[in-house]
């Protein structure tokens, strides 16, 4: 009766807003109190992380190792000049550039030498701020990750302190480098996913953690492609959890479908859209022509302000008979170049004794030159078709044309004569009639490779064209070989009779284009030097620019050379290498990328112990012997997937990479391996033994940190040059002492503590 009267009162107040408002006020109890729980341990480790990474980051005020590399891109961002970095996507560079923007950096600094003193206009603190903040926040993230794996707060504190005192991670965080930013996003992605997995079903916060997982995975991949390794690991873990969800009969089909779709959207679609978004911002910021333009297609270059766009502005769109054109090879290997000829003939005989046609050389020249111009001629007509008719007659797919060299009036020709550097292919020449039994073969069929998108008319910049020789069916192709001195070291062009499929080296596009108006040769030569004037707009779409840029980043590689501090993956796990980041020219103060040897050794031991534990439990469970509860087994398994799996996916792929590698490439793998140390220790302590000398372990780790800290800050004046072997020898002796202490301790699986050593 009381409930029904209350409901009646509520219904009556709905029609009277004033009564409803008064009712709400009377229901509020004053004072309004908000209670918050603060984890003081988390606050302390965060403060220590900030102190260790941020204190004195403006020292040294000089370029430190790879700052010379990233600084160039920061300057280009500041000036909004286009560039390509094949090492990774643009998000990492944009983050560093944002730090420069916060400090008011104008981009005016020459990044040409490690150790160069920064000028007064370079905000050193601001440039290094974001990597340092990212490295600092990794410390509490380690704490949270171990807690989310189900381990105690003491174990989580141990993980945070181990990460805090790892000198290699401190060094990498204190300079304008990207590894700390990458590790931050990796740890945040793992923590977010574990928070999502552990949260109660149906909670809105749970969905927020899932979305954050997708966002941070995209950011990790956007900083460096190495982020893909951990992203795929999380996708695999999510797939296993989703498969278990599908098998839960307590959930309806609709709920299961919604869960699967939500996870797919958050972990696959959202990262893909964000990845595209990074490039969208990148391409909109860098709209000016820059030093890497030549690596891109003519269409891409024409979309940039200045550079080629300044030259090609106002060009005719459709290629017509009588058009004057330059033909650029679509391939950028070995370097971008244009079809070229000059008043020099092939030698009668080459050095190996083979003969040639002795006709005019045709090459591919990597610089803009008046000898790059060719005239599109109709074979059925004569001189009058060296000018464009009114209206122009466009060249279409399948048309047969002749190409007349603008400056020498030689027709592009190929025949059954071996090319100078590629004897399996045909020589390409500018035809000269020597009154010998070598007739002209100068007819070429226009084959527009991308005609499905560009209709059937040959278009300036947009059309990718194959020129197929009528007589021999050979394709005009850039061989990539350089000619000897007699060919001025220019690139060889050949006729390839075994050309199959789409090969960029056999595809050309018209880059510069004008409609020829002059009949006389002298007037035509003057015309070739004059600018064009017809206004045609041809902007590329974002997707077209993204696909081309992404393809160039994945395929165009600079030649890797051996570096003084390069190393192999096998040297990383034993820390049998280091990198000298900076050396003071007067005081001999030094900064080295070198780790805490005690931590690295314990990380390797923890990994080995975990593998032995896993295999032992797995075999015994197969024999129906359960040494630990099911919940503990699942916890240990998940910790292994995250920590041991994180180490494996971030380390093992480097054995298959053909690139120059450095010690810092190991840091993401090391991070996950360090987290395994307290995990293994807690499991051993809880389920197998109670280890008395735990405090001694902490002292040894701190000792290793103290010994290598000198080379993390670079402030101490050294009396003698750095000797890595001497440092490792001291740490090795301490590690052996620690291992002997452990090995001589006896324990029983059923007792609570070992005998005193």
N, C-alpha and C positions, 0 to 999 in steps of 0.2 A: 504494500500500500504506500509506503514511504517512497519507494523507487518510482512508482507511477506518478505520484504528486510532483516529485522533482522533475520528471520528464515533462509533465504538463506545464510547469513553471518555465522551463527552458523554451518550450514551443511558443508560449505567450510572449516571451521577451524578444523572440526573433522579429516580431512585427513592430517592436519599439526599440530602435537603435540606442536611445538614451538609457533605457532600462538595461539593455544588454551591456552597454559600456560600464554602467554603475555596478552591475553584477560581476563583471570581470575585475573591477578595481577592488571590490570587497573580497574577492577570492585570492588576491595577491597578498602574501604574508611578508611583512617588512621585519627586519631589513633583508634585502636581497644579498645573498652570500654566494660567492663562486669559490669553490675549492679546487686547487690544482696540485697535482703530484709532480715533484721535481726530483729527478734522479741525480743526486749530487755527484755520483761517480761519473756519470755521463758528462756532466758539466765540467768536472775537473779534467777529464781526458780531452775534452774539446778545447779547453783553455790551454792545456799543455801542447796540443797539436798546433794551435794558433801561434803560441810562443816559439815553438821549435821551427816553424816554417816562415813566420813573418818577421821575426827579429833580425834586423840588419840586412834585409833583402836588397837594399840599394848598394851593398858591397859585394863584389868590386864594381866600381863605375867603369867597367870595361866589358867588351863583348866576350861572352863565355861560350865556348864550343859552338853548339848548333844555334845559338842566338844569331850568329852570322847568316844562317840559312832562313830561319823564320822571320828575322827582322826585315829581310828584303820584301817578303810578302806583306808584312805589316805596312811598310812604306807604300807599296803599290795599292793596298786597300785605302790608305789615307788619301792617296791621289786619285783613287777610283780608276786605276789602270788595269786592264785585263791581263791575267797571267794563268798559267797552268802549272799545277804541282801534281806530278804523277804519283806522289807518295800517299795521297789520301784525299778524301772529300774536303769541302771548304769550311765546315763548321769550326774546326779547330783554329784555322787562320782567322775566321771572323771573331772568335772569342778573344784571341790575342789582340786583334785590331780594336776590339771594343775597349780593352784595357788601355790601349794607346789613345783612343778617343777620349776616355775619361781624364787622361793626363794632359790633353791638349797637344799631342804630338802632331807636328805638321808633315812628317814623313821625310824631312830633309836630313838624311844621314847616310853616309856611304858605308854599306855593310860589305866590306871586302877583306877583312882580316880579323881573325880571332885575337883578342887581346887589345884591339884598338880602343882607346879611351873615348867614352861617350862625350859628345859636345853638350853644351849647357841647354840646348833646346830639346834634349831627349829625356823624358820623364822616366828614369830607370825604375823607380819604385812602382809607378803605375803599370809599366810594361810587365813587371814580374808579379803583380798583385794577384791576378786571377789564378795562375798556376799555383801560387802559394796558398791561396784560400782553398782551392780544390784539394791540394795535398793535406791541408789541415783538417778538412772535413772528412777525409778518409779515415782518420783515427776513430771518431765516434761511430762511423759506419761499420768498421770492423767489430766494434762492441755490439752494435745492434744485430749484425748478421749472425754472430755466434749465439746471441740470445734467441733469435728467431729459429735457429737450428735446434733449440730445445735444451741448450746447455746452461749451466749456472752462470750467475752474474760474475762470480769470481773467475771463471774460465773466460768469460767475455772480456773482463778487465785484463787478463793476461794477454789475450789476442790484441787488444788495443795498445798495450804497452810494448809488445813485440813490434808492432807496426810503427809505433811512435819512435822507437830507438833504432830503427833500421836506417843506417846512414845513407845507403844508396837512394832510398826513397826521399830522404830529407834533401839531398843534393838535387835530385831531379825536380823537386817541388819549388826550389828557391830561385829558379831562373825561368826565362821566357821559353819554356819547352812544353810539350804537349802530353807527356806520359802521365803526369799527375792528374790532368783533366780527364784523360781516358780512364784511368783507374777509378776516379771518383764516379764517373757514370756507370762503370761496370759494377762497382759495389752497390751503388744506389739501385741499379736494376735488379740485382739479386735480392737485396733487402726488401724492395717493393714487392717482388713476386712472392717471397716467403711470407710477408705480411698478408698479402692477398690469400695465399693458400691456408694460412693459419687462422684467418678471421672467420667469424661466424657467417654462415650462409644467409644471404638476404640482406646483409648490412650494406648501406650505401657507401660507407667508408671502404668496404671490400672492393667495390667497383672502382673507386678512386685509386686504390693501390694498383689494380690491374692496368688502368690507363697510364698511371705513372710508370709502370714497368715498360709499356710500349714506348712511351716518350723517351725514357732514359736509354733504352736499347737503340732507338734511332739516333740519339745524341752520341752514343758510344761509337756507332758505325760512322756517324758524320764527322767525328774527330779523326779517327784512323780506321782503316779497313781491318786492323787487328781486332776491333770490337766485334766483328762478325763471329769470331770464335766463341766468345761468351754468349752472344745472342743465339747462336745455334744450340749451345748447351742448354740455355733456358727454354728454347723452343722444344727441345727433346724432353726436358723435365715436364713442361706443360703438357706435351702430348701424352706422356705416361699418366699424369694426373687426370687428364681429360678422358683417357681410355678407362681408367678406374671409375670415373663419374658415369660414363655410359653404361657400365655394368652394374650400377646401383639400382636395384629393382624398387627401392623405396621412393624413387623420383619418377614423376610422370614423364611421358614422352615430350610434352611441351616444355617442361622445365629443362630437360636435358638438351633439347634443341636450342633453347635460348642461351644456355650456358656455353654450348659449343660455338654458336655464332658470335656471342659476345667476346669470347677468348680469341677467336679468329680475327675479329675486327680490331681488337685492342693490341694483339701481338703480331699481326701480319700486315693488315691494311693500314693502320695508323702509322707504324714506323715507315712504311713505304711512302705514304703521303708526306710525312715530315721530311724524309730524305729528299723528295722532290722539292719541298719547300726550301730546304737549305740551298739548293742550286738556284732556285728562283730568286732568292735574296742575293745570292752571290752574283748572278748574271745581271741583276738590276743595279747592283752597286758598282760593278766594274763595267762601265759602258764606254770607256775610252780605249783607243787603240794602244797596245803595249808591246813589250819585247817578244812575246810568244805568239804573236798573230800568225806568223808564217806557218805554224804547225796546224792551223785550222784551215777549213775550206774557204774558197773565195766568198761563198754566200755568208759564212760566219763573219769573215773579216769585214765584209761590206755592211754588216749590221752594227759595227762599232764606230764610234765617233772618231774621226781622224783616220790616218793610215790609208788603207785601201778605200774606205768609204769616201774619203776626200778625192780620190782619183776616179772612182767609178760612179760618182754621183751624176745623175743625168744621162746615163748610158741607155742606148736602145735595148729593149727587152728581147725582141725576137731577132735571131741571126738570119740574115738574108744573103742572097747572092750579091757579091760585091762588098760584104762586110769585112772590115779590118779587125782582126781579133788577136788576142794572145791566149795560148792554150796552156793551162796549168795542169800538171799531173795531180790526180786526186790522192795518190800515194804520197806520204810524207817521209818515205824511207828511200835512201838514207837521209835526204833533206828535201824540202819543197823546191820545185824547179819548174821552168817553163820551156816549151818546145822552141828550139833555137837553131839558127844557122848563121854562117858567116863565110867570108871569102877566103876559105882555106879548104883544100881537098884532102881526101884520104891519101896516105902514102901509097905508092905503087905496090910496094911490098912491106909487110910487117916484119918485126924482128924475128919471128919464128919461121919466116920464109913464105908464108901464105900471101897470095895476091889480093888486091882489092879492085874496085871499079875506078878508082882515082877520081870519083865524082865529089861534089861539094859536101862537106861534113854537115850532118844534122845531129844535134846534141840536145841535152836538157840542161839549161843554165840556171843556177840558183839565185840569180839577181835580175832585177828588172833592167831591160835593155831594149834599145830600139830594134835590135835584130831578133827580138822575140815576136815581132808582128808578122801575121800571115793574112792573106786575102782569100776569102771563100769564092771560088770561081765555078761557074757552070761549064761543064766539059763541052756542051753543045754549042757554045757561043765563043766569041772572041773578045777583043779588047773592050767592047762596050759593057761587058759584064764584070769589069773590074770596078765599076761604080754601081751604086744601088739605084735601081729604077724607082720610078714614082707611079703607083705605090710600090713599096718594097715587096719582093717575092721571097717569102720566108723559106728557109731550109727545113725539111721535114724528115722524120724518121724513115729510113730506107732510101733516101735520095743519094745519088752518086755525085760526088763533088771532086774538085781538084783544089789543092792548097798551094797557093803561090807565095813564096817568101817575099815580103814587102820590100826589102832593101836590095836584094840581088836578083829578083824576078825568076828564081829557080823553083820548079814545081817539086813538091814532096813526092819521093819515088822510093820504091823498094823492089828488089829483084832477087834472083837465086844466086846471091853472092854472100858468103859467110860474113857475119858481123865481126868487127875487129877483136872485141873482148869476149864475145859469146858466139863461138863458131857454130853452135847448134841452131842459131837464129839467123835471120836475114839482115843484111846491111840496109840501112835507111839513108837516103842521100837526097841532095838537091840535084835534079837531073841535068847533066851536061851532055850534049850530043857530040861525041868524039868521032863520028862517022865510022864506028866499028859495029860489030854484030851484037849490039846491046840496046835494043829499042826501049823507048820510054814506057814505064809501067806506073802511071801516076793517077790512077782512078781509085777513089776510096768511098766506101759506102758508110753513111752515117747511121750508127746504131745507138739510139738513146736508151741507156740502161734503165733509167727510172721513168720511162715514158708513161707508166700507169698513173703516176702522180702528176706529171707535167704535160699531159696530152701528147701530141705527136710533133710539136714544133720545137726546134732547137732554141733553147732560151739561154740568155746570158746568165752566167753564174749558177743558175738553178739546174740546168740539164747536165747529166753525167753521160758522156758520149764515148763510145768505142769507135775507132776508125778502122774499118776492115778492108784490106786490100782486095780489089776485085780479081786480079789475075791469080793470086796465090792463096787467098783467104787468110793471110797473115794479119795479125792485129798489131797496130802501132803501140809499142810498149816500152816503158822505162826499165832497163835491165838492172840498174843499180850499180853497175860497175863504172869505175872512173877510167877515162881515156888517158893515155900517156902524154908526154910533153907536146907531141904534135897535135893533140886534141885539146891542149890548154887545160888539162885535168878536169874537163867538163864531164858530165854523166852521159853514158852511152844510151842511145835509143835504137831499138831493134824492131824487126817484124817477126812476131812469134806465131808459128804455124800450129803449135800444139797448145794454144791458149784455150783453157776451159773454165767455165763458170765465171763468177765475178771476182776479178782481181784488181785492186786499186791501181796497181802499176800499169794496167792496160786501159784505164779510164781517164778521160780528160774533161775539163770544163773550161768554157770561155770566161776569162776573168775581166780583161779590158776589151771594150768593144766600141767601135764607131762605124758609122755609115760612110763608106768611101765616096768621094765626090770628084776626085781628080783623075783625068785620063792619062796625063803625062807622068813619066817616071819621076822627074825632078819635083813636080808639084805633089806627087804622092808621098815622096820622102818627107817633104815639109809638113804634109798633112798628118803623117804618123807621129810627129813630134807635138802636135797641137792637142789641147784638151777636148773632151766631148761636151755636149751641150743639151742633150734631150733628157728631160726629167722623167724617170720611171722609178717608182718606189717598190722595193722588194724585201721587206723585212721578214726574217725567219720567225717561225712560231717558237714559243718557249720549249715545247717538247722536242722540236727538231734540233734546237741548240743544245738542249740537255743531252740528247742521245749522242750527238757528235762529240761533245765535251767529255762525256762519260767514256765513250769508246777510245778517245785519244788518251785519257788518263790511264786506261787499262792496257793499252797496246803500245803507246809511244814511250819507250824507256830510254833514259840517258845511259850512256855506257858506264857500267859500274867498274870502278877501279879499286885496286887494293889500297886500303887505308892503314895508316900506322897503327890505329887502335881498333881495327876490325877484329872480330873473333868468331869462333864457331860455337854452335849450341852446346857442344860437349864441354867447352871451357866455362860455360856459365854456371853449371850446377856445382862445380868445385870452386868457383870464384877465382879461377886461374887466369884472370885477366882484369884489367882496369882501364879507365880512360882519364887522361890528364885534361881536365876541363879548362884550367887557367893557371898561369904561372906569373907571379909578380917579377918584373924584369930586374928589380933592385934587391928586394928583401928575400927572394926565394920562397915566399909564401905561395902555397899551392892549393888547388881544389881538384880532388880526384873523385871520380865515380867509383867508389869501392864500398862494399857492404860490410855489415857486421858478421865476421867470420863465424862466431858462435851461433848466431841466428841461422845462417845458411846451413851450417852443419846439422843443427837440430832439426831444421826443416827437412833436410834429406833423410835423417833418421826417422822422423815422424812419418814421412811418406812410406818408407820401407816397412816400418812397424804396422802402419795401417793396412798395407797390402797383405802382410803376413796374417794379421788379425782377420781380415776379410776372407781370405782363402781358407783359413782354419775354420772359422765359423760356418762358411758355406759348405765345406766338406762334411763337417760334423752335423749340420742341419740336414744334409742329404742322408746321413745315417740315422736320422731321427733323434739326434742328441742336441738338445737345446741348452746351451750354457748360459744364455742371457734371455730375458723376456722378449717377447715379440715386439713390444713397443721400443725397447732399447735397440733391437736389431734394425728396425725401420729407421730409427734416429741415426744410427751409425751409417746406414746405407745412404740416407739423404745427405749427411755430412760429407760422405765420400764423393757423391755425385757433384756437390757444390765445390768442395775444397780440392780433393784429388783430381776430380774431373776438370775443374777450372784450371788447375796447373797443367794438366795434360793437353787440353785444347789450346792453351796459350803458349805451349812450349814445343810440342812435337811437330807442328806444321813447319817450323823453321828448318827442319832437316830437309824439306823438299823445296825450299826457296833458293833460287839462284840470284841472290842479291848480296850486297855488302851488309853484313850484320854487325851490330854493336851490343855491348852488355846491356844497355837500357832496353833493348827489345825483350829482355827476360823479366822485366819488373812486373808486368801484369801477372805472369805465371808465378813469380815469387810471392806476390801478395796472397794468392790463394793457398800457396804452400805454407806460408807463415801461419795462416789461420788453422791449419791442420795440427800444429804443435799443441796448443792447449786442448783441442778436441781429443787428441790421442791421450794426452796426459790425464784428462778427467776420466776417460773410459778406463784407463789402466788403474787409476786411483780408486775408482768406484767399484769396479768389477773384478780386479785382479790383485791389487796391492794397495797399500797406503805408503806413499813414498815420503820418508822423513826429510831427506835433504832437498825439499822443494825450494826453500829459501836460498840454498846454495846455488841452485840453478839460476834464480833471478840475479844473483850477484855476478855470476859468470857472464850472463847476457849483458848486464850493465857494464861490465869490464870491457867486453868486446866493443860496445858502443863508444865507450870513453876513448879507447885506443884509436879508433878510426874516425872519431869526431873531428880531430885536427884537420883532416883532409876534406871534411864536409863544409867547413866555414872558411878556410883559407886565410885565417887571421894570424896564425902562429908562425913566427919566423923560424925556419928550419936551419939547423947548423950544417946539414949535409943533404944531398939529394934524396928524394923519396925512394925507399927500397921496399917494394911490395912483399918480396919473399921474407924479409926480416919480420915484417908485421905479421904475416900469416904464420911464420914459425912460432912466434910467441903465442898467438891465439890457438895454434894447433896443440901446443903443449898443454894449455889450459883445458882444451876440449878432451884430450886424452886423459887428463887427471879426472875430469868429470865423468867420463865413460867408465874409468876404472872404479870410481866411487860407486857408480850404479851397479856395475857387474859384480862387485864384491859384496853388495848387499843381498842378503838371502831373504826370501819371502815365501809364504805359503798361500795358496789361493784362498784358503779358508780363514787365515789369520788376519788381524787388523793392521799389523805393523811389522816391519823388518827388524832384524837384529841390528844393533848398533855397530857400525864399522869402526 
